[in-house]
Amino acid sequence: MAGAARHCLARFADTEPVKTITISCQTVSIRQSFHISHHQQRYQSCSLSMNGCRGDPRLPIGTVETRTLAAVASPALAMDRLHSAISLLKSNPPSLTSGIIRLQVPIQEQIEAIEWLHAQNHLLPRCFFSGRRQINISGSFIDFTDGNSHSSISPNLVSVAGVGSSVFFRQLRPFSYTDWRSIKRFLSRKCPFIRAYGAIRFDARADISSEWEDFGSFYFMVPQVEYDELEEETSMLAVTIAWDNALSWTWKNAVETLESTMRQVSSNVVKLPKEVSRTFIISNNHVPTQRHWYLAVERALQIINRSSTPLAKVVLARSSRVVTATDIDPITWLACLKHVEGENAYQFCLQPPGAPAFIGNTPSLPFVPRLHSVVFRAFTSLPYAMTEESSTNQPISITSGGATELPNEESIFGGGSGHPEQLFHRKWLSISSEALAGTRARGGTTALDLQIEHDLLSSPKDHLEFTIVVCDRVVVKPQKTIRKLPRVQHLYAQLTGRLRSEDDEFDILSSLHPSPAVCGFPTEEARLLIAETEVFDRGMYAGPVGWFGGGESEFAVGIRSALVEKGLGALFYAGTGIVEGSNPSSEWDELELKTSQFTKLLKLEVPLEPTVENVGTELKRTKNKVEPKDICTRSEVRRIEHHYALRQLKID
């Protein structure tokens, strides 16, 4: 096990803490960096709970428990019941110096979790995760009639919305095994609904720009107040109290902050609109611009084509900032994506206190009973299981579910879009994954769709990308097939296996991230080229996004995502794999396709006449409107051109 830890920690954390954060002042990079000590003070001043990473992960929490109260008819009645339960707890507080207690009230009606979240104070830290309709939390038996906790009814979680944080986990240094242990310290198999929701940066060694600094290198939270949307037309409202005297966060602190949060919780939930209101575009800026994208792709191809380099693939990304005349509400946006792009989409929203909202929308795969686990998506082989008896790598036993056993995607997803980029799902010792690569649009007719499918299957470039995604250490059947979604189609294969120990969870995560699908191959060579080439901070984009639970965990890859901040519009992120045979123009078109779920939904219009003067703007004038293309200021143009000129000198 020690060998496994050393191997996996190399991905997330350097062995010397002083080297875990890189602060760069090199003139060739225009990434924003920040002063660590100033940022730590800023974050501590707005902290609303304790940072669990500061505790000793070797010391167990005094108690981890869930208490289920009698069912009620509405969220308002559930709030009343929780207030009463907290009052009883205050009159008879636990004598333990640390613990985490969840109080939950089943509700005999169902409203959408995302609508509940939209009704809450947006200044509170919040999270939202959905798309797990097929996850059955075994061992969670709740009676929805009399409140007893021994019924045979086991609810399936559909969506989770939370506000406030009973305990959060955040560091500026890369996510480490110690951090994972700190999170697991507050979790238990006996309490499957106590979970830590969050995300990890794509590259924790890169400088953190201003828009991402509140997230740190990773950010996870256990919500203070949580609304769980369940199947069978039911739901549940819960509060969680966490305290640890060793962290100077007492029971009294925990209860007082929870009561403060509960005073801001609203039970007046209204239906969200199915469309985002039209608004004017003030600016639309791609980084890099199309011109500089071509330069970056051509440089990457020159390096890949060298006989002396091991690099076979690199995934280059684009950041697109859209500023609108009116603010974009991230929760309304997600709700509209759900209605337009698919009812069973895997969606997420993560927003630390005072930070922008990181949101994403990707379709969720169906449950395959024969595999005894939720099938998910990943982009490399499953990790190697380690045993204490041997320090050598032993491959996990892998089987294939077979793509022909999956139901038709269109009947499952309705109108889903984007890559189903789920990294892994673990339930006890079961582990599953999928590999996807290559992206093509769907055809307008059956004949055209079949032609596009044939082109994708026979494309040498996409075959090369797929073979890199599906590592040769694992035998996968089918080796390559097509997975069709309503707007796009991908090369696809399915993986599943069984772990030897639940303690290998950190090894799984660190082995799978970053995957060849979002970074490249070999990983380190690709990561270094990305760091040299990209002039924006990916932040949590393309990093692991998901949750840890007592006996179960699920993580997706944070692609098809955006960062939304009040007054500053939204940043869309998308990337594409560059391999031998890639064409800069085609790869740019793929970026446009991948961000279309956001741009098509918003249906944004620009003013009839430009209101902001920008140097370097190409204007496409039509009969009714002016569309800004690749807006950059003069200084930005000079900085980016200088950046790529220096990179080109290195090639020559």
C-alpha positions as CSV (number, residue, x, y, z in Angstrom):
1,M,0.0,0.0,0.0
2,A,2.9,2.3,0.7
3,G,4.1,1.9,-2.9
4,A,0.7,2.8,-4.2
5,A,0.5,5.9,-2.1
6,R,3.9,7.1,-3.4
7,H,2.9,6.3,-7.0
8,C,-0.4,8.2,-6.8
9,L,0.7,11.1,-4.7
10,A,3.1,12.0,-7.4
11,R,0.1,13.0,-9.5
12,F,-1.5,15.3,-7.0
13,A,1.1,16.4,-4.5
14,D,4.8,16.8,-4.5
15,T,6.7,15.2,-1.6
16,E,7.9,18.6,-0.3
17,P,5.1,20.9,0.8
18,V,7.1,24.0,-0.2
19,K,7.0,22.9,-3.8
20,T,3.2,22.3,-4.1
21,I,2.3,25.7,-5.3
22,T,4.1,27.3,-8.2
23,I,4.2,31.1,-8.3
24,S,5.5,32.3,-11.6
25,C,6.5,35.8,-12.8
26,Q,7.9,34.8,-16.1
27,T,7.2,37.2,-18.9
28,V,6.2,34.5,-21.3
29,S,3.1,33.7,-19.4
30,I,0.1,36.1,-18.9
31,R,-1.7,33.9,-16.4
32,Q,-2.7,35.8,-13.3
33,S,-1.0,34.8,-10.0
34,F,-1.7,35.9,-6.5
35,H,0.0,36.4,-3.2
36,I,-0.7,33.4,-1.0
37,S,-0.6,35.0,2.4
38,H,-3.0,37.8,1.3
39,H,-5.4,35.3,-0.1
40,Q,-5.4,33.1,2.9
41,Q,-6.3,36.1,5.1
42,R,-9.1,37.0,2.7
43,Y,-10.6,33.6,2.7
44,Q,-10.4,33.1,6.4
45,S,-12.3,36.4,6.9
46,C,-15.3,35.0,4.9
47,S,-15.1,31.5,6.3
48,L,-18.5,30.3,7.6
49,S,-17.4,27.0,9.1
50,M,-14.3,24.9,9.8
51,N,-11.8,23.7,7.3
52,G,-11.6,20.0,7.9
53,C,-8.1,19.8,6.2
54,R,-6.6,21.4,9.3
55,G,-7.5,18.5,11.5
56,D,-5.5,15.4,12.2
57,P,-6.8,12.7,9.8
58,R,-5.5,10.0,12.1
59,L,-7.9,10.9,14.9
60,P,-11.4,9.6,14.4
61,I,-14.4,11.9,14.8
62,G,-16.3,11.3,18.0
63,T,-19.5,10.4,16.2
64,V,-21.0,10.2,12.7
65,E,-24.7,9.7,12.8
66,T,-28.0,10.3,10.9
67,R,-31.3,10.8,12.7
68,T,-34.5,10.4,10.7
69,L,-37.5,12.3,11.9
70,A,-41.2,11.6,11.1
71,A,-42.3,12.4,7.6
72,V,-44.2,15.6,6.8
73,A,-46.3,16.9,3.9
74,S,-44.3,19.9,2.7
75,P,-40.8,21.6,2.9
76,A,-42.3,24.3,5.2
77,L,-43.4,21.7,7.7
78,A,-40.0,20.0,7.4
79,M,-38.3,23.2,8.3
80,D,-40.5,23.5,11.4
81,R,-39.6,20.0,12.4
82,L,-35.9,20.6,12.0
83,H,-36.1,23.8,14.1
84,S,-37.7,21.8,16.9
85,A,-35.1,19.0,16.6
86,I,-32.3,21.5,16.8
87,S,-33.9,23.1,19.9
88,L,-34.0,19.7,21.6
89,L,-30.3,19.1,20.7
90,K,-29.3,22.5,22.1
91,S,-31.0,21.6,25.4
92,N,-29.1,18.3,25.5
93,P,-25.9,18.8,23.6
94,P,-23.5,15.9,23.0
95,S,-20.6,15.6,25.4
96,L,-18.2,14.6,22.6
97,T,-15.4,17.0,21.5
98,S,-16.0,16.3,17.8
99,G,-18.7,14.8,15.6
100,I,-21.1,15.2,12.6
101,I,-24.8,14.7,13.0
102,R,-27.4,14.8,10.2
103,L,-31.1,15.4,10.9
104,Q,-33.3,14.5,8.0
105,V,-37.1,14.8,7.4
106,P,-38.8,12.8,4.6
107,I,-41.3,14.9,2.7
108,Q,-44.4,13.3,1.0
109,E,-44.1,15.5,-2.0
110,Q,-41.4,16.2,-4.6
111,I,-40.2,19.5,-5.9
112,E,-37.1,19.8,-8.1
113,A,-33.9,20.3,-6.1
114,I,-32.7,22.9,-8.5
115,E,-35.9,25.0,-7.9
116,W,-35.4,24.7,-4.2
117,L,-31.8,26.0,-4.6
118,H,-32.9,28.9,-6.8
119,A,-35.2,30.1,-4.0
120,Q,-32.3,30.3,-1.5
121,N,-29.9,33.2,-0.7
122,H,-27.3,33.3,-3.4
123,L,-24.7,34.7,-1.1
124,L,-24.5,31.4,0.8
125,P,-22.0,28.8,-0.4
126,R,-24.0,26.3,-2.4
127,C,-23.7,23.1,-4.4
128,F,-25.9,21.1,-6.7
129,F,-25.5,17.6,-8.2
130,S,-27.9,15.6,-10.3
131,G,-28.1,12.7,-12.8
132,R,-27.8,9.8,-10.3
133,R,-31.3,8.5,-10.8
134,Q,-30.0,4.9,-10.9
135,I,-28.0,5.0,-7.8
136,N,-29.7,2.9,-5.0
137,I,-28.1,3.7,-1.7
138,S,-28.3,0.3,0.0
139,G,-28.6,0.3,3.7
140,S,-30.5,3.6,3.8
141,F,-33.9,2.5,4.9
142,I,-36.4,5.2,5.5
143,D,-40.1,4.9,6.3
144,F,-42.0,7.7,4.6
145,T,-45.2,7.2,6.7
146,D,-44.3,7.2,10.4
147,G,-40.6,8.2,10.6
148,N,-39.2,4.9,11.8
149,S,-35.8,4.1,10.5
150,H,-36.3,0.3,9.8
151,S,-38.6,0.3,6.8
152,S,-37.8,-1.6,3.7
153,I,-38.1,1.5,1.5
154,S,-34.8,2.5,0.1
155,P,-35.0,5.8,-1.9
156,N,-33.0,6.5,-5.0
157,L,-31.3,9.9,-5.0
158,V,-32.1,12.0,-8.1
159,S,-30.7,15.4,-7.3
160,V,-29.0,17.1,-4.3
161,A,-29.0,20.9,-3.5
162,G,-27.2,22.4,-0.5
163,V,-26.5,25.8,1.0
164,G,-24.0,26.6,3.7
165,S,-21.2,24.4,4.7
166,S,-21.1,22.4,8.0
167,V,-17.5,21.6,7.2
168,F,-15.5,22.4,4.1
169,F,-12.1,21.1,2.8
170,R,-9.8,23.5,0.9
171,Q,-6.1,24.0,0.4
172,L,-3.8,26.0,-1.9
173,R,-1.5,23.0,-2.3
174,P,-2.4,20.0,-4.5
175,F,-4.9,17.4,-3.3
176,S,-3.1,14.8,-1.3
177,Y,-3.7,11.5,0.4
178,T,-3.8,13.3,3.7
179,D,-6.6,15.6,2.4
180,W,-8.5,12.6,1.3
181,R,-8.2,11.1,4.7
182,S,-9.4,14.4,6.3
183,I,-12.6,14.2,4.2
184,K,-13.2,10.5,4.9
185,R,-12.8,11.2,8.6
186,F,-16.3,12.9,8.5
187,L,-18.0,10.1,6.5
188,S,-19.3,6.7,7.4
189,R,-20.9,3.7,5.6
190,K,-23.7,3.9,8.2
191,C,-24.6,7.4,7.0
192,P,-24.7,7.2,3.1
193,F,-26.3,10.6,2.7
194,I,-23.5,12.5,4.4
195,R,-21.3,13.4,1.5
196,A,-18.6,15.9,0.6
197,Y,-19.4,17.6,-2.8
198,G,-16.7,19.4,-4.7
199,A,-14.0,19.6,-7.3
200,I,-10.3,19.5,-7.9
201,R,-8.2,21.7,-10.2
202,F,-7.0,20.3,-13.5
203,D,-3.4,21.2,-12.7
204,A,-2.7,22.1,-9.1
205,R,0.9,23.1,-10.0
206,A,-0.2,25.9,-12.3
207,D,-0.7,29.5,-11.0
208,I,-4.2,30.2,-9.8
209,S,-5.9,33.2,-11.5
210,S,-8.2,35.6,-9.8
211,E,-11.5,34.1,-10.9
212,W,-10.5,30.7,-9.5
213,E,-8.7,31.7,-6.3
214,D,-11.7,31.1,-3.9
215,F,-11.7,27.4,-5.0
216,G,-8.1,26.8,-4.0
217,S,-6.5,23.7,-5.5
218,F,-9.6,21.8,-4.4
219,Y,-12.8,22.6,-2.7
220,F,-15.3,20.2,-1.0
221,M,-18.3,20.9,1.2
222,V,-20.7,19.0,3.4
223,P,-23.9,21.3,3.1
224,Q,-25.5,22.7,6.3
225,V,-29.0,22.6,4.8
226,E,-29.7,20.1,2.0
227,Y,-32.7,19.3,-0.1
228,D,-32.7,15.8,-1.6
229,E,-34.9,15.0,-4.6
230,L,-35.8,11.3,-4.5
231,E,-37.6,8.9,-6.7
232,E,-41.2,7.8,-6.0
233,E,-42.3,11.4,-5.9
234,T,-40.7,12.1,-2.5
235,S,-38.0,14.3,-1.2
236,M,-36.1,15.0,2.0
237,L,-34.9,18.1,3.8
238,A,-31.8,17.7,6.1
239,V,-29.4,19.8,8.2
240,T,-25.9,18.7,9.2
241,I,-24.0,19.9,12.3
242,A,-20.2,19.3,12.4
243,W,-17.8,20.3,15.1
244,D,-14.3,19.7,16.3
245,N,-12.9,21.4,19.3
246,A,-9.3,20.7,18.1
247,L,-10.1,23.0,15.1
248,S,-11.5,25.7,17.4
249,W,-14.9,25.0,16.1
250,T,-17.1,23.9,19.0
251,W,-20.6,22.5,19.1
252,K,-21.9,26.0,20.0
253,N,-20.2,27.5,17.0
254,A,-21.7,24.8,14.7
255,V,-25.2,25.2,16.0
256,E,-25.2,29.0,15.9
257,T,-24.0,29.2,12.3
258,L,-26.5,26.5,11.3
259,E,-29.3,28.5,12.8
260,S,-28.1,31.6,11.0
261,T,-28.2,29.7,7.7
262,M,-31.6,28.3,8.4
263,R,-33.0,31.8,9.0
264,Q,-32.0,32.5,5.4
265,V,-33.6,29.4,4.0
266,S,-36.9,29.9,2.1
267,S,-39.7,27.3,1.6
268,N,-41.4,29.4,-1.1
269,V,-40.3,27.5,-4.2
270,V,-41.6,28.5,-7.6
271,K,-41.2,26.9,-11.0
272,L,-38.2,28.1,-13.0
273,P,-38.6,29.3,-16.6
274,K,-37.7,26.9,-19.3
275,E,-35.9,29.6,-21.3
276,V,-33.3,32.1,-20.4
277,S,-34.4,35.7,-21.1
278,R,-32.8,37.3,-24.1
279,T,-30.1,39.9,-23.4
280,F,-27.5,41.9,-25.3
281,I,-23.9,40.8,-25.7
282,I,-21.5,43.5,-24.6
283,S,-18.4,41.4,-25.5
284,N,-17.5,38.0,-26.7
285,N,-13.8,37.1,-26.3
286,H,-12.0,33.9,-27.1
287,V,-8.7,33.1,-25.5
288,P,-6.9,32.1,-27.7
289,T,-8.4,33.9,-30.7
290,Q,-8.8,31.8,-33.8
291,R,-5.6,33.1,-35.2
292,H,-3.6,32.2,-32.1
293,W,-5.4,28.9,-31.8
294,Y,-4.0,27.9,-35.3
295,L,-0.5,28.9,-34.1
296,A,-0.9,26.7,-30.9
297,V,-2.2,23.7,-32.8
298,E,0.6,24.0,-35.5
299,R,3.2,24.2,-32.8
300,A,1.8,21.1,-31.0
301,L,1.8,19.2,-34.3
302,Q,5.4,20.1,-34.9
303,I,6.3,18.7,-31.5
304,I,4.2,15.5,-31.9
305,N,5.7,14.9,-35.4
306,R,9.3,15.0,-34.1
307,S,10.9,11.6,-34.0
308,S,12.7,12.5,-30.7
309,T,9.5,13.3,-28.7
310,P,7.3,10.7,-26.9
311,L,4.3,13.1,-27.1
312,A,1.5,11.4,-29.1
313,K,-1.4,13.6,-28.0
314,V,-2.1,16.9,-26.2
315,V,-5.5,18.4,-25.4
316,L,-5.6,22.1,-25.9
317,A,-8.5,24.2,-24.6
318,R,-10.2,27.5,-25.1
319,S,-11.8,30.0,-22.7
320,S,-14.6,32.2,-24.0
321,R,-15.8,35.1,-22.0
322,V,-19.3,36.3,-22.8
323,V,-20.4,39.5,-21.0
324,T,-24.1,40.3,-21.2
325,A,-26.1,43.4,-20.5
326,T,-27.9,41.6,-17.7
327,D,-26.5,39.1,-15.2
328,I,-26.8,35.4,-16.0
329,D,-28.2,33.4,-13.1
330,P,-26.2,30.1,-13.0
331,I,-29.1,28.1,-11.4
332,T,-31.7,29.3,-14.0
333,W,-29.1,28.5,-16.7
334,L,-28.7,24.9,-15.4
335,A,-32.5,24.4,-15.1
336,C,-32.9,25.6,-18.7
337,L,-30.2,23.3,-19.9
338,K,-32.0,20.4,-18.2
339,H,-35.2,21.1,-20.0
340,V,-33.6,21.8,-23.4
341,E,-30.7,19.4,-23.4
342,G,-32.2,16.4,-21.5
343,E,-34.1,15.5,-18.4
344,N,-31.5,12.9,-17.2
345,A,-28.4,15.1,-17.6
346,Y,-25.6,14.9,-15.1
347,Q,-25.4,18.5,-13.8
348,F,-23.3,20.2,-11.2
349,C,-22.9,23.6,-9.6
350,L,-20.2,24.5,-7.0
351,Q,-19.9,27.9,-5.4
352,P,-17.7,28.7,-2.4
353,P,-18.6,31.8,-0.4
354,G,-18.2,35.0,-2.3
355,A,-17.0,33.1,-5.4
356,P,-18.2,32.6,-9.0
357,A,-20.4,29.5,-9.7
358,F,-18.7,26.6,-11.5
359,I,-21.5,24.8,-13.5
360,G,-21.6,22.0,-15.9
361,N,-24.1,19.9,-17.9
362,T,-23.4,16.4,-19.3
363,P,-25.7,13.5,-19.9
364,S,-25.8,10.5,-17.6
365,L,-25.5,6.9,-18.6
366,P,-28.1,4.3,-17.8
367,F,-27.8,1.5,-15.2
368,V,-26.7,-1.8,-16.6
369,P,-27.9,-4.5,-14.1
370,R,-25.5,-7.2,-15.3
371,L,-22.5,-5.1,-14.2
372,H,-23.9,-4.6,-10.6
373,S,-22.7,-1.0,-10.7
374,V,-23.5,2.3,-12.3
375,V,-21.7,2.4,-15.7
376,F,-19.8,5.6,-16.1
377,R,-17.2,7.3,-18.4
378,A,-13.5,7.6,-18.1
379,F,-10.7,8.0,-20.5
380,T,-7.9,5.7,-19.5
381,S,-7.5,2.3,-18.1
382,L,-8.8,1.5,-14.6
383,P,-6.0,1.9,-12.0
384,Y,-3.9,-0.9,-10.6
385,A,-5.0,-2.4,-7.3
386,M,-2.3,-2.7,-4.7
387,T,-1.9,-5.3,-2.0
388,E,0.1,-5.1,1.1
389,E,1.8,-8.5,0.3
390,S,3.3,-7.2,-2.9
391,S,4.6,-3.9,-4.1
392,T,4.2,-4.8,-7.7
393,N,1.3,-3.5,-9.9
394,Q,-1.4,-6.1,-10.4
395,P,-4.1,-5.2,-12.9
396,I,-7.7,-5.1,-11.8
397,S,-9.9,-7.8,-13.3
398,I,-11.8,-6.1,-16.1
399,T,-15.0,-7.3,-17.9
400,S,-17.0,-5.6,-20.6
401,G,-20.6,-4.9,-20.5
402,G,-20.9,-4.7,-24.3
403,A,-22.3,-1.7,-26.0
404,T,-25.1,-3.7,-27.6
405,E,-26.6,-4.2,-24.1
406,L,-27.2,-0.5,-23.6
407,P,-30.7,0.9,-24.3
408,N,-31.0,3.4,-27.1
409,E,-29.4,6.7,-25.9
410,E,-32.0,8.9,-27.4
411,S,-34.8,7.2,-25.4
412,I,-32.7,7.6,-22.3
413,F,-31.4,11.1,-22.6
414,G,-34.3,12.7,-24.5
415,G,-32.2,15.7,-25.6
416,G,-28.9,15.2,-23.9
417,S,-25.7,16.9,-25.2
418,G,-22.0,16.9,-24.7
419,H,-19.6,14.2,-23.7
420,P,-20.8,12.0,-20.8
421,E,-17.4,12.5,-19.2
422,Q,-17.8,10.7,-15.9
423,L,-14.5,9.7,-14.4
424,F,-15.4,6.8,-12.2
425,H,-18.1,5.4,-9.9
426,R,-17.3,3.2,-6.9
427,K,-19.9,1.3,-4.9
428,W,-18.2,-0.7,-2.1
429,L,-15.6,-2.6,-4.1
430,S,-17.3,-2.3,-7.6
431,I,-15.6,0.1,-10.0
432,S,-16.7,1.1,-13.5
433,S,-15.7,3.4,-16.3
434,E,-16.1,4.2,-19.9
435,A,-13.7,5.4,-22.6
436,L,-14.8,8.0,-25.2
437,A,-12.9,9.9,-27.8
438,G,-13.6,11.8,-31.1
439,T,-16.5,14.1,-31.6
440,R,-18.8,14.5,-34.7
441,A,-22.2,16.2,-35.1
442,R,-25.3,14.1,-35.8
443,G,-26.5,14.1,-39.4
444,G,-29.8,15.7,-40.4
445,T,-30.9,12.5,-42.2
446,T,-30.4,8.8,-41.5
447,A,-28.1,8.5,-44.5
448,L,-26.0,11.5,-43.5
449,D,-25.8,10.3,-39.9
450,L,-24.6,6.9,-41.1
451,Q,-22.0,8.5,-43.3
452,I,-20.7,10.6,-40.4
453,E,-20.6,7.5,-38.3
454,H,-18.5,5.7,-41.0
455,D,-16.2,8.6,-41.3
456,L,-15.6,8.6,-37.5
457,L,-15.0,4.9,-37.4
458,S,-12.6,5.0,-40.3
459,S,-10.8,8.3,-39.4
460,P,-7.1,7.6,-38.7
461,K,-6.8,10.7,-36.6
462,D,-9.8,9.7,-34.3
463,H,-8.6,6.1,-34.2
464,L,-5.2,7.3,-32.9
465,E,-6.9,9.5,-30.3
466,F,-9.1,6.5,-29.2
467,T,-6.3,4.1,-28.8
468,I,-4.5,6.6,-26.6
469,V,-7.6,7.0,-24.5
470,V,-8.1,3.2,-24.1
471,C,-4.7,2.2,-22.6
472,D,-3.3,-1.0,-23.9
473,R,-2.9,-2.4,-20.3
474,V,-6.6,-3.3,-20.4
475,V,-8.4,-5.5,-22.8
476,V,-11.8,-3.9,-23.7
477,K,-14.7,-5.3,-25.7
478,P,-16.0,-4.0,-27.9
479,Q,-12.7,-2.4,-28.9
480,K,-14.4,0.5,-30.7
481,T,-18.0,1.4,-31.4
482,I,-20.1,4.5,-31.8
483,R,-22.1,6.1,-29.0
484,K,-24.8,8.4,-30.4
485,L,-26.3,11.3,-28.5
486,P,-28.9,13.6,-29.9
487,R,-26.5,16.3,-31.1
488,V,-23.1,14.5,-31.2
489,Q,-21.6,11.0,-31.5
490,H,-18.3,9.6,-30.1
491,L,-16.1,6.5,-30.3
492,Y,-16.9,4.4,-27.2
493,A,-15.9,1.4,-25.1
494,Q,-17.1,0.1,-21.8
495,L,-15.0,-0.9,-18.7
496,T,-15.9,-2.4,-15.4
497,G,-13.9,-4.1,-12.6
498,R,-13.6,-4.9,-8.9
499,L,-11.2,-3.4,-6.3
500,R,-9.4,-5.3,-3.6
501,S,-9.9,-2.6,-1.0
502,E,-11.9,0.5,-0.5
503,D,-8.8,2.2,0.8
504,D,-7.6,2.4,-2.8
505,E,-10.1,5.1,-3.6
506,F,-7.4,7.9,-3.5
507,D,-5.2,5.7,-5.8
508,I,-8.1,5.4,-8.2
509,L,-8.7,9.1,-8.4
510,S,-5.0,10.1,-8.7
511,S,-4.4,7.4,-11.3
512,L,-7.3,8.4,-13.5
513,H,-6.7,12.2,-13.4
514,P,-5.6,13.8,-15.6
515,S,-6.7,11.4,-18.3
516,P,-5.5,11.3,-21.9
517,A,-8.9,12.7,-22.9
518,V,-8.4,16.0,-21.2
519,C,-4.6,16.2,-21.0
520,G,-2.9,14.0,-23.5
521,F,-0.3,11.2,-23.6
522,P,2.1,10.7,-22.1
523,T,0.5,12.7,-19.3
524,E,3.5,14.7,-18.0
525,E,4.8,15.7,-21.4
526,A,1.2,16.8,-22.4
527,R,0.7,18.7,-19.1
528,L,4.0,20.6,-19.6
529,L,3.0,21.6,-23.2
530,I,-0.4,22.7,-22.0
531,A,1.2,24.9,-19.3
532,E,3.5,26.4,-21.9
533,T,0.8,27.0,-24.5
534,E,-2.4,28.0,-22.8
535,V,-2.6,31.6,-21.6
536,F,-5.6,31.2,-19.3
537,D,-6.2,29.2,-16.1
538,R,-8.3,26.1,-16.6
539,G,-9.1,26.1,-12.9
540,M,-11.6,23.2,-12.2
541,Y,-12.4,22.8,-15.9
542,A,-11.4,19.3,-17.0
543,G,-10.7,18.4,-13.3
544,P,-12.5,15.8,-11.2
545,V,-16.0,17.0,-10.1
546,G,-18.2,14.9,-7.8
547,W,-18.6,13.6,-4.3
548,F,-17.1,11.3,-1.6
549,G,-19.4,9.2,0.5
550,G,-18.9,6.5,3.2
551,G,-19.1,3.5,1.0
552,E,-19.6,5.1,-2.4
553,S,-18.1,7.9,-4.5
554,E,-18.7,9.3,-8.0
555,F,-16.7,11.7,-10.0
556,A,-17.1,13.2,-13.5
557,V,-14.7,15.3,-15.5
558,G,-15.6,19.0,-15.4
559,I,-15.9,19.6,-19.1
560,R,-18.8,21.2,-20.9
561,S,-18.6,23.7,-18.1
562,A,-18.7,27.4,-17.4
563,L,-17.7,29.8,-14.6
564,V,-20.5,32.4,-14.0
565,E,-19.9,35.5,-11.9
566,K,-22.3,38.4,-11.2
567,G,-21.3,41.4,-13.2
568,L,-18.7,39.6,-15.2
569,G,-20.7,37.3,-17.4
570,A,-19.6,33.8,-18.0
571,L,-16.5,31.9,-19.1
572,F,-17.1,28.9,-21.3
573,Y,-14.5,26.2,-21.5
574,A,-13.9,23.5,-24.2
575,G,-10.9,21.5,-25.4
576,T,-10.0,19.1,-28.2
577,G,-7.3,16.4,-28.6
578,I,-4.4,17.2,-31.0
579,V,-2.8,14.2,-32.5
580,E,-0.9,13.5,-35.8
581,G,-3.3,14.4,-38.6
582,S,-5.2,17.1,-36.6
583,N,-6.3,20.1,-38.6
584,P,-6.5,23.5,-36.8
585,S,-9.6,24.6,-38.5
586,S,-11.5,21.3,-37.8
587,E,-10.4,21.4,-34.2
588,W,-11.7,25.0,-33.9
589,D,-15.0,23.8,-35.3
590,E,-15.1,21.1,-32.7
591,L,-14.7,23.7,-30.0
592,E,-17.7,25.6,-31.4
593,L,-19.7,22.3,-31.3
594,K,-18.8,21.6,-27.7
595,T,-19.8,25.0,-26.5
596,S,-23.0,25.2,-28.5
597,Q,-25.1,23.8,-25.6
598,F,-24.5,27.1,-23.9
599,T,-24.5,29.5,-26.8
600,K,-27.6,28.0,-28.5
601,L,-29.5,28.0,-25.3
602,L,-28.9,31.6,-24.4
603,K,-29.9,32.9,-27.9
604,L,-28.0,36.0,-27.1
605,E,-28.4,39.1,-29.4
606,V,-26.1,42.0,-29.7
607,P,-27.1,45.7,-30.1
608,L,-27.8,47.0,-33.6
609,E,-24.7,49.2,-33.2
610,P,-21.5,48.4,-31.2
611,T,-21.5,50.2,-27.9
612,V,-17.9,49.3,-26.9
613,E,-14.9,50.2,-29.0
614,N,-12.5,47.3,-29.2
615,V,-9.3,47.1,-31.2
616,G,-8.8,43.8,-33.0
617,T,-12.5,43.1,-33.4
618,E,-13.8,41.6,-36.6
619,L,-17.4,42.6,-37.2
620,K,-19.7,40.4,-39.3
621,R,-22.5,42.7,-40.4
622,T,-25.8,41.2,-41.3
623,K,-29.1,42.8,-42.1
624,N,-30.4,43.0,-38.5
625,K,-27.4,42.8,-36.2
626,V,-23.6,43.0,-35.7
627,E,-21.8,40.0,-34.3
628,P,-18.5,40.6,-32.6
629,K,-15.9,38.0,-33.4
630,D,-12.8,37.4,-31.2
631,I,-12.8,40.6,-29.3
632,C,-9.4,41.6,-27.9
633,T,-8.0,44.8,-26.7
634,R,-4.8,46.2,-28.2
635,S,-2.8,45.3,-25.1
636,E,-4.1,41.7,-25.1
637,V,-3.2,41.3,-28.8
638,R,0.4,42.4,-28.1
639,R,0.8,40.2,-25.1
640,I,-0.6,37.1,-26.8
641,E,1.5,37.7,-30.0
642,H,4.6,38.1,-27.8
643,H,3.7,34.8,-26.0
644,Y,3.4,32.8,-29.2
645,A,6.5,34.5,-30.8
646,L,8.6,33.3,-27.8
647,R,7.1,29.8,-28.1
648,Q,7.9,29.7,-31.8
649,L,11.5,30.6,-31.1
650,K,11.8,27.5,-28.9
651,I,10.7,25.3,-31.8
652,D,13.1,26.9,-34.3
